[in-house]
Amino acid sequence: MQDFTGSRDNSIAMQKYGVGQPVRRKEDDTLVRGKGRYTDDLHLPGQLYAWVVRSSHAHGVIRKIDAEAAKAMPGVRGVWTGADIAAAGYKPFTVGIPLKNRDGSPLLQTNRQALMTDRVRYVGDPVAFVVAETLAQARDAGEAIELDIDPLPAVTSAEDAAKPGAPQLYPHIPNNVALDYHYGDTDAIDAAFASAAHVTKLDIENTRVAVVSMEPRCALASYDKKSERYILQVPTQGVAGNRATLARHLDVPAEKVRILTGNVGGSFGMKNVSYPEYICLLHAAKELGKPVRWLDERSSSFLSDSHGRSQQIHAELALDKDGKFLAVRVSGYGNLGAYITGVSPLPLSLNTGKNLPSVYRTPLVGVDVKCVVTNTTLMGAYRGAGRPEANYFMERLIDCAADEMGIDRLTLRKRNFIKPSQLPFAAASGVTYDSGDFQGVFEKALTISDHAGFAKRKREARKNGKLRGIAVGSYLEVTAPPSPELGKVTFEPDGTVTVTTGTLDYGQGHATPFAQVLSERLGVPFDAIRLQQNDSDLVRMGNGTGGSRSITASGQAIIEASDLVIAKGKSAAAHLMEASEADIEFADGRFTIAGTDRFIDIMELSQRMRNGQLPEGVPTSLDVDHTGSDVQSTFPNGCHVAEVEIDPDTGALTIARYSAVNDFGTIVNPMIVAGQLHGGVAQGIGQALMEKVSYDASGQPITGSFMDYAMPRAGDIPPMLIGDHPSPAKTNPLGSKGCGEAGCAGSLATVVNAAVDALRDYGVTHLDMPLTPERIWRTIQNAKSAAL
């Protein structure tokens, strides 16, 4: 009989690397030392180079594309126009979200083609594609192509595009309104507003922003003639979903497409959809029998990458005489850009409504938004995708309502918080909050921010000639809707364990928290765990990373897969230790015969199962290939406090203090969560203070580079004091809530409200983003002139 006794204790390692520990990210050494492999680092023998020719007109009819001179230039291997790509029979780019108009009809598709054949609709619209032996040759040939385009009038504002007589982008989309979205009980909402003691109204611009991730879009395409497979190495947010989308565009079965994603230098929603360049690259690779690579330039990225946000909103809040909320509603316009693809209408419509009531007892919610096509770059998801903007609208309304009714801003919020005793709470947005202590989060934020000491700091600032303002802003996010995720666990011959899941790390640090979950659940050594997310041949399904769902979706799949591993292990351990399976217990990575000191370690068991001769009915490995259950939405929430100082002589604004208390449920890795929060706050600050994509009257972009489009720098981001007040989620076994987009949700309103508070002495009640020095200075001057 073999000896199955020992003294190895896994509990110490599990305490160090288990859930809740601030474990350093597995990939940091690789990335910090410059050893990462991004798509542009990849090369294939015989590769060719691509260049995209784009329209310089915002709107126009294509009369002729003359590529003959380009085809004859040195090194050129191929030139394709819209007619060539259309002849290949590829399917158009469409929207997969089943949103409907207020009359029940489906939204109107724009059916975008990879290259334009008859009309261009924004500056940057791709019209031709060149492949040559070098990038310089491809660029030169692209510049030699002659485009004959008759310009047409253009429109860039969603509100203007919906007006009678505006330039029409598509004959089948009347007044350019592709989706007339409605949510809510109109009669009940109207009655609530009619009976209200007070109604606050605000017109708010949610500015258009460019994503500008550190890594531009790029791709390396090849075609295997023998297997008839398309292979695309490209940065994505999930290989399985992108394979399915690309296969649909190529009109081939999914198994004929392979997506490979290495390290990804940021995305924020932008890289989770297919783009025309990918179809062109794969088409050229197939026709030429050579790999074809493409790297977008930053100036082109400003034109061709999807943008985010962009709404013109009229917001209203109805209150009774005591300041209790009766109803909230928003109406207005959302800008879709020239083409509707991916999930672009979702942030402007459904997500706005889902997140609008936030942490407050708001009985009625109404959303009426027209989603409009314009002669601008297409829109897409951008960090938060409707969540930050909805919270922004609500918090701006609350501050204004408090001032108008003479109620303290903190008191007004306290009167309307959902109480813990009211949970689960069926919100008027159609979702049910399962957990949270919203006032507890609020009170802790006031404490750590030293809100009580603000008056003293304001007096000190005034002595120095500065205006100081403070704002407290609560938020709640509804994370991505229910969806299953892959949870595959493989015990490798070399003693490592591979976790395969369909989310994808593009900066979040998945390898570490996923390993922490598995290590705690199975007692597998943390350093032995590897993560596989990057190859669609290995990741058979998955919904990718987005909507702050990764730790809940992949975490649940990993936990469920771990339970299956334990069940298989008990069967094998019982056979090897000659015991009844009912007597086998599992804890701390060991299968033990109950009431004895006889056990076998899970790693040793996996090797013995692999090498031993086990009878029929006994598992021969611990490997599990599992699809997790649908993961329900979670409701991360928090309260941010910002203090700003404004120099009235220049309008320059400085964020002097920033604090945040958040409820992310069970936190798997506090270090990574803090990093995610810092990044989200920074992006929110960027939009609040400086970022805005702008167009002139003819549709020409005037913010097409970092000379014109301001991004926050290190000096613009204040030190942040972070606190936690968790209420574990009841919708997933980890109890976790998403955190990736929460920083944006909390920072937009908090920073803007703090700036408005600083300007209260000038009678300022509202300012639209971005709060540039010029805008603030002009506001102060106008206020001074009005006072004369």
N, C-alpha and C positions, 0 to 999 in steps of 0.2 A: 504493500500500500504506500502511495506517495505521501510525503509530509505536507500537510496543508496548514501548518501553524506558523506563526511569525509574530513580529512585533512592529512592522512598519506602520506608521501613523500618518495618514494623509491629511488629517484635520488642520495641521499647522499651515501647510501649503494652501489649503482651501481657504483658510482665514485670510491669508495674504493676497490671494488672487480671486476671492469670491465676490459675489454681488455686493456692491456698496463700497468697494475698495478703490482708491484713486491710483489704479495701476497705470503705469506709463504705456503709451501706445506702442504696439508692436512695430509699426511701420516707421516710427520717428527716426531711428538710426539710418534706415535706408534713405528716407527723403531728405533729412538734414545734411547727409553726406553727399547728396547729389547722385545717388545710385538708383533712383527711381527710373522706371521705363514708361515714358509717355508716348503717345502715338507718333509724335514727330521724331522720336529716337529710333523708330523702327525703319528698317530698310530691307528690300528684297532684291535678289539678283535681277538685273535687266530692267529695273523699275523706270518708268517714265514719269513726267511731271505735267500737272494740269493747271490751267488758268481759266478763270470764269470771266466772261465778258458780260457786263451789266449795263442796264439802261441808265443814262444820265438824265432822263426825263421822268417826272413823277407820273405822268399820264400821257399816253399817246398811242397812235395806230402805227403798227409796223408795216412799212411799205416794202422794204427790201433789206436783206442782210447779204452783203457781198463778201464772201470768204475766200474767193479764188486766190487773191494775192497772198493771204495768210497760209493757205494750203501749200503754196510753192516755196515758202520760206525755209531756210536751213533747219534741219532737225525736227520739223513738224511731222508728226505721225498721224494726226487726225484732227478734223474740225467738225463739230456737230452743231446744228441749229435746232430750233424747236420742231421743225418739220421732220428732221431725222429721228428725234426722240419719239415724236408722236407716231411715226411709222412702226416703231418697235412695239407698240401696244401696251405700254406701261399704264398702270392705273393711277388716277389722280390722287392728290393729297386732300383728305377730307377730315371732318370732325367726327369722332366716334362717340361723343357724349350725347345721349338721347334727349337733349333739351327741347322744349316745345314753346311755341308762341302762346300768348294769352288765349287765343282761340282754339288751342289744341293741335294746331298744325306743327310739323317739325320745322326746325330752323332751316334756313336756306343755305345750301352748300355753295362754296365758290369753286370747288373742283380744280384746284391748282395743278398745273402741269409742271414738269421738271424744268423745261425751257419754254419761254413764251413764243407763241406762233403768230398771234394777230394783234395783241395789244399789250402794252406795259402799263403797270398800275402803281409803281412807286420807284423812287430813285434807288437803284440796286437790284431791280428785277433782272434775273439771269436770262440772257437771250442767246448766248453761244458758249461753247465749251471747246477748249483747245488742249491738245496733248502733244508734248514734244520731248526731245531727249534731255533737255535741261530746262530748268525753271525760267531762265532768262529768254530762251528761245520761245517758250510757251507764252510768256508775257509779251514779247515783241510781236508775235503772231496775233495775239489777242488785240493788241493796239492797232494792228493793220486791218482788222475787219471793219468794213464800212457799214454803218447803221443808218438807214433812212427811216426816221420816225417822225410822223406828223404830230406835233404836240397838241394836247387837249387840255381844257381847263382842269385844274386839280383842286381837291378839297382835303384838308388835313384835320379839321376839327370834327369830332363826332356829331356835336350839336348842329354845326353848319351843314354837314353832309346829309342830315335828315330833313333839312328844310326844303320846301318846294322850290324847284328851279336849280338845285345844287347839281354839280356834275355827277352823272351816274356811272358807277363803275361796272355794273352788270345789268343787262336788260331784264333779267329775271328776279332782280332784287329791288323792288320799288322803294324809292326814297333812301336807298342804301341800307335799309334796316333788315339785317339778316335774322335777328331774333328780337321779338318784342316780349321781354320776359316779365311775368307777373307772379307774385307770391303774396298770399294773405287774403283775409276776408274783408273785402273793400267796404261793404256796408257797415260791418262792426267797427272797422278802423275809423271810418268817417264819423260814426256816432260818437266814438271816444273823443275824437278831436273836437267835435261840436260841443260836447259837454265839459271839456277841460277848463279848468280855472286859468291855465296859462299854456301857451304854445310857443316853443322856441323854434326858430327857423334859421337855417344857415345854408348858404351856397358854398360848396367846397369843391376845389379842384384837387383830384388825386393825380399827381403829375406822372407823366410817362418817364420811365427810367430805362437805361441801357444796362444789360447784364454785365458786360465787360469782365468776364472771368479771366483769371490769370493766364490760363491756357486757351488760346483761340481754338475754334473748331478746326479739325483736320481729319484726314482719313487716308488709309492705304488699302486699295482695292485690288483684288485678284480674282481670277476665274479658273477653276479646275475643269478643263474640257473633258477629261475622262469620267469624272463623277458628275459633271454638269452642276457644279456647286459654285455659288457666289460666296466669296469670303471678304468681309470688311472688317478691318481693324480701325476702331473709331472710339472716341470717348463717349460714353453713354451713362445713363443712370440705371441701367438694367439690361443685360444682354438678351434675356428671354423675350421680354416685351418688344424690344427693338427688332429682334429677329422676326417676330410675327408681323410687325408693321411693315418692315422692309419687304418681306415675302409677299405681302398683300400688294404693295406697290409694283413689285416685279412680276406679279401674277404667276408665282411658282409656289409649290408646296414649301412649308416651313423648313423641312429637312434639306432643302436645296440651298439654304442660306446659313452661313455661320458668321456670328458676330464675336469679335475678340476685343476686349477692352482692358487696357493696362491701367497704369495710374491715371487719374483724371484731375486736372488742375482747376477744379471748380465748375459749377454748372448752375445751381440755384433754380433749376427747372428748365433752363434753356436747351440742354443737351439731351432731353428725354423724348425728343421727337425726331422723325426723319426729315431730311432736308433735300432739296433738289440736287445738290452737288453729289450726294451719295448715289443716286440713280445714274447720273452722268458718269461717275467714276466707274461703277460696275459695268455699265454699258460699254465704255471705252476699253476696259480690261478684257471683256469678253471678245470684242471685235478685233483687238490688236494682239491678243494672246500674251499680254505683258502686264505686270503689276503697274498700277497708276496711283501716284500719291498726290495729295493736295493739302496745302496749309493756307488757311485764311490769314490775310493781313489785318492788322488792327483797324485800319481805316475801312476795310471792307466788312469787318465784323460789326462795326457800328451800323452798317446798312442791312446786313443779311441775317444776323442773329436775331431771334425774337426779342422783342422788348416786353416790358412789364408795366402793370398798373394802368393808368390813363382812364380816368372817369371824371365826368362833370356831374356833380350830385347836388340835388336840393334835398336837405335832410330836415326832418321835423320831429320834435318830441312833445308829446302831450302829457301834462301833469295836473293833478288835483291841487286843491288849495294848500295842502300840507307838503307838496312836493313829491307825492307818490306817482310813479310812472304809470300812465294809462295806455300809451301806445307809442311806437316809433315807426317812422316810415321814411324811405328814401326813394327818390325818383330821379331820372336823368338819363345820361348817355354813357355808354362804354365804347371805347375805341378798339376795334378789332384789327385795324390795319387793312392792307389790301387783300389778304387771303386768310381764310379761317382754317386752321389745322390744329391737330392735337387736342388740347383742352381749352383753347383760348377763350371761349365764351364763359367758361365756368367761373373764373375769379370775378368776372364782372357782374354775375347774376346769382346763381345758386349759392356760391360760397359767401357772397356778401350777405345774403339773407340768413344763412346758417349761423353766422358769427355775430350778427348785429346786436342781439340782446345781451351778449356778454354775460356778466355775473349778476345781472339785475333781474328782479321780478318784473318783467315787462309783459303784460298780458297779451298784447297784440303787436305783430310785426308785419309790415308791408314793404314790398320791394317792387318797383316798376322801373325797369331799366331797358332802354333800347340799345341793343348791341349793333354797332354801325360799322360798315366797311368804309375806309378812307384811303387816300393816296399816300400811305405811309407804310413803313416796315411792319410786317405781321407781328401780332401780339402773341404772348404765351404765358406760361406760368412763371412767376418770379417769387422768390422766397416768401412764402406765406400764401400767395395766390388767392387773394380775397380776404384772408383772415386779418392781416394788419390793417387794411383799409377799413373794414367793417368796424373794428375796435376804435380806429381813429375817428370815424364819424360819430360813434356813440360818445366817446369821451369829450369830443369838442362840444357836442350838444349839451352834455351835463354841465360842463364849466359855464357855458353861456346861460343855461337855464338858471343855475345858481346865482349868477350875477344879476340876471333880470328879475328874479323873485326875491332877492335879498336874503338868500339862504347860504350859509357857509358851505363851501364846496365839499368839504369832508363830510359834513352832516348830511347833505343831500345824497351822497353815495351810501352812507350807512343806512339811511332810511329805506333804501331800495335793494340792498344786497339780498340774495337768496340765502336763507338760513340753513345751517346744517340739518336742522330738524325737518326741513322741507325736501330733503333729498331722499330718494331719487326725484328729480324735478323735471317735469315735462315742459320744456321751453316752447315759446310760441314759434320758434324757428323750425319745429318739427322733430327735434332730437331730445333725448332724455339724459340729463346730467346724472351720473352715477355717484359722484364723490366730490368732495371739496369743502374747504372752510374759508370762504371768500373774505369774510370780515377778519378772521384770524390772520390771513395773509396780509390784509390791508394794515392792521394794527402793527404787525411786526415790521412792515415797511416804514411806517411812521417812526418807529423806534430806532431802527438802525440808521435811518437817514437824518436823525436829529431834527425832525420837522419842527419841533418846539423851539429850537434855537434859530430858526430862520429869520425872525424879526430882527434879532441882533445882527446877523450877517447882512441883512438888507440895509440897516443903518450904517454899518461900516462901509458898505459898497457906495452908498450915497455920499459919504464923506470923501470918497475917492473919485467922485464924479461919474459913477457907474450906476446903471439901472439893474436891479436884481429881481428875478422872478422865480417862482417855484410852482411845480405842478405835481400832482399825484394822479396816476392813471392806472386803473385796473384793466385787465384783459382776460379773455377766455377764448381759446381756439378749439374748433371742432376738427380733429385730425381726419385723415383720409378715411373714406367709408370702408365698410367690411370687405375684406378680400383675403383669400388664402395665400400662403407662402410656402416655399419649399424648405424642408428641413431634412437634409440628408447627412448621415454620420457614417464615416468610413474609417475602420481601423486598418491602417496601412501596414504592410510587412516590415517597414523600417521602424516601427514603434511610434509613429506619429498618428494623429487622428485628424481627418479632414472633415470640416463642416462645409457643406454646400448649400447655399441659399440664394434666392432670386433677387434680393435687394443688392445694391452695389455701392461701395464706398467711393465717393468722389470728394473726400475731405473730412468725413465724419469720424473716421477711425473705427470702423466696424469690427476689425479683427480682434480688438482687445475686449470690448464688452461681450461679444458673442462667445469668445473663449472663456470669459468669466462665468457666463451662464452655464456653459457646458461643464466647465471644471467643477463648479459648485454642485451641479446636478449629478455628475457621474464620478467625480473624484479623479478625472483624467488630468495628468500634469499640464498646467497652463502652457508651459513652453513647448509641449508636444503638439499643441492644437494649431492646425493650419486652416485658412479660410479660402474657399473657392467660390468666386462670384463672376468670374471674368470670361468664361467661354460658354457660348450657347450650346455647344455639343455636350457639355457636362451639366449645365444648368437647364434642366428640362422644362421648367416652368418658373414663373415668378412675375411679380408686378413692379419690380424695381424700387428704387428709393425715391420717395416723394410724399408730401403731405404729412411729414413727421410721424411716419409709421414703422420705421425700420426695426426699432428695438421691440416694439409690441408684436409686429408680424413675424419677423425672423425669430425673435425670442420665444414666442409661443410655439412656433414650429420646432425649434430646438428642444424645448422642454417636452413636447409631445413625443418627439423622436427619441429623447433620452429615456422616457418611460418604456418605449418599445425595446430599447437596448437592454434595459434592466430586466424586462420580462424574458428576453432571449437568454440573457446571462444567467438568470435563475435556473432555467432549464438545463443549460450546459453545466453549470456549477454543481447542480444536484447529481448529475451523472458522474462527473469527475470525482466528486467527494463521496460518492456512494451514499447519498442521502435522499430523503423525500423532498421534492420541489417545494412542498408546503412548509418545510422547515428552513428554507433558505431565506435569509434576510439580507438586505442591501443597505449599506450606509458608509459614508466616507470613502467611497471607491472600492469597497470590499464586499464580496459575497461570503456570508458567514452562516454556518450551521447554528441555528438558534440554541442558546444555552451552552455553547462550547467555545473554545478558542480556535477552532479550525476554520480557516477562511482561505479565499484566493482573491488576489488583487485583480481588478478589472483588466489591467494591461497584460498581466500574465495570462489571465483567462483567454483574452483575445488571441494570444500567440498559441496557446494549447489547442484552442478550437481550430485554428488554422492548420496546425501541424498534426493533430490527432485524428484517429479513426473513430468517429462518433456514429452511433447506430442511427437507423432511420427514425425520424421524428424528433431528433435532437438537433438544434441549430448548429451549423458549421461555421458561423461567423456572427459577430455582434453588429454587423453592418445593417443600417436601416435607411431606406429611401422612402421618405414620408412627405405627404402633402398636409400641411397644417390646417386646422379649422379656420373658418372665417374669423378674422380679428375685427372686433367692433371698434368704432371710433373711441378715442379718449379725449379728455377735456383738460389739457394743461392750462393753467391759469396763473396769474400773478399780479403783483402791483409794483410799478416802477415810480421812482421819485427823481425828478430832475431839477437842478437849480442852474440858472443861466445868468450871465452878466452881459450887459450890452453897453457899449460905448456910444452915447448919444451923438457924439461929434462925427463918428464914422459909420455907425450902424453895425460894427463888428460884434459878433456874438460869440461868447465862450461858454462852454458847458463847464461850470465850476465844480459841481458835485453830481454824482449819479449813483443811485442805489436801486436794488431790485430784490424782491422776495418772490419766490416762485414755488408753485406746486407741480412738480413733475412726477408725483407718485413715488414709487420705488426707484431710486437712482442707482443704476448699475455701476457707473463709474463717475464719481463727482468731478474729477479733473476734466474729462471729456465734455460733460454737461456744461461746466463753466465755460469751456472754450467755445462751445456752440452758442451759448448765450451771449458771450462777448462779441462774436462775429455777427450775430443777428442784430444786436444793438448798434454795432458800427454801421451796418447797412441801413438801418432805420435812420440813424443820424445823417448818413449821406443823403438820403432822400429829403429829410426834413430841412437840411441846411444848404445843400448845394447842387444836387443832381436834378437835371431836367433835360430831356430830349426836346429840341425845338426845331420847327420848320418855318421857312418863309412863306409868303403868300402863294408862290408858284409850286410849293411842295418840295423845295430843296432843303435838305437837312443843314442846319447851321451849327450843329454840335456833333461833328463827325470825327473828332479826335480829342485827345487829352488836352489840347490847347484850348478847346471850347467846352468840353464836358468835364466838370469838376468832380473829382473823387476824393473822399475823405483820406487824409493822411494821419500818421500816428499822432501828430500834435492836435488833431481835431477830436480825438477820442479821449475822454477823461478816464481816470482810474475808476473802477466800478467796485462798489461794495455789494456783495452778493449774499443773500440768505435763502434758506429753504424752509418751507412749511408744508411738508408733504401729507397728502391724503391719498393713500394707495388706490389705484383704479380697481374697480371690481369687474372689469370687462376682460381681463387677461390674467393668466396665472402669475406673471411677474409682478403685477400691480403697477406697472410702469405707465407713464404718459409721455407723449412725444415732446421733444425740446428744440428741434432744429430750427424752427421758424418763430419761436416765442419771442426772441429778442426784438425782432421787427415789430411784432404785435404790440409790445409794450412801449417801444421807444418813439414811434411816430407821434402819437398824441401827447406823450409826456413832454417831449422837447418843444413841440409847437405850443402847447398850453402854457409851458413855463415862459416862453418868449412873449406870448400875449399878456401874461401876468406882469412881466417886467414893464410892459408898455401901458399898463392900466391908467397911469397918471395922465397919459396923453389922450385918454378916451378910446383907445384901440380895443376893439372887441373881437376882431378876427384878422388873421393873415393867412394867405395861402402859401404852401410850400413852393419852391425852396426859400428859406428865410435868409437870403443873401444879404450882405451888408448894404448893397445898393437899395434893395427893397425895404429893409428896415429903416435906413436913413431917410428914404423918400417918404415913408409913412410918418416918421417923426416930423419932417418938414411940413407935410400937408396938415398934420394935426396942429402944429404951431400957427400956420397961416389961418386955419379955421378958427383959432382962438382969438385972433386979432379983431 
